[in-house]
């Protein structure tokens, strides 16, 4: 087997950032507020500000969460902070590279097969 540094980078990324599992239901309309909130919740501690969540979603998806009161997050009335609604996810997902594409500029896109 030939060592591939780029391939190793992607597999290390998946192992170290398993919060991406909540994004696997992506469709043509993009990620939902529920998915973005779940990703941010798994990236942060519970009880953060809306701005903390926006910093995460803007960094990775170039957009903000519009509705924080969704199936994955809610606004804490007294503090106006955001918290998860008490859900879990299956992190036993395996991503297998289908083909390694060339990267264009800052856009990085590869095709992976997902095994659940």
N, C-alpha and C positions, 0 to 999 in steps of 0.2 A: 504494500500500500504506500502511495506517495504522500508525503507530508504536505499539507496545504495550509499556509498561515492564514489566508482569508477564511477558509472553511473553519479553522479552529476558532477564529474570532467570533463567528456567528454562533457556534455551539457554546462557547464560553458565555456569550451574551445571553442566550436563552437560559442557561443554567443559573446565571447570576441575577436575572431579571424575570423570574417566573410570573410576575404580575401581567405579562403580556397574554397569558392564557385567557383572561377575561375579554380579550379583544377578538377572539377567534370567530365570533358571529358577525364579522364585518360584511356589509352588503354595499350595493351601488350608492346608497344614500349616505354612506359614511358611518362613523361610529355614533352611537346614541349617547345621550347624556348619562344614561345608566352605565354604559361601558366606560366612558371617560371617568365618571365618578369612582367606579370600582378600581380602575387603574390607578387613580390618584390615591385612593384609600390604601391600596396595597403598597404604594410608594411612600406614603407618609404615615404618621401616627394618627390615631383617632382624635377628633376635637381640634382641627385646624381651621384657619380662617378661609373664606372664599378665595382670598388673594393667594393663599398657599396652594389651593387646588388649581387656580388659574395658571399659576407659574408652572406647574407640572404639565397641564394640558396644552398650554401655549408652547412650551418647550418641545414637546413631542408631536403635537397635532396641529399647531398653529390656530387653535381656537379655544374659546372658553366654554365652560359648562353653563348652559342657559337655565336649566331647571335643577336645582339641588334637591328638591323634594321629589325623588323618583324611587324606583324599586331598590336602589343600592345605597342611597344617601338621603340625609334629611338635615334640615337646619335645626339646631338646638334653640328653642324659643328664647330663653333667658339670656344666653351668651351670644347668639347669632353666629356660632361656630358650626362647622359641618362634621357629621359623624356617619359611620356606616349604619345600615339598618338591621344588621344581624343575619348575614348570609355567608355562605361558604362556596368554594369552587374546587374542582378537581384539578390538582396541579400535576397529575400523572399523565401529562401530554408529552408526546415525543414528536419533534419536528425533524424531518429527514430532508436534506437538500435534494431537490429534483434536478436542478441545473444551476450553475454559477454564471450569472449574467455580468456583463461589464457595468461599472458604475459611471453615471454621467453627472458631473458636477457634484453638488451636495446630495443629490437624490441617490439613495441606495435601495435597490430593489432586487430581491432574489425570490425564487420559487421553491417553496417547501411543501412537503406532504405532511399532513398532521395525522398522527395516530393517537387515538384516545383509548 
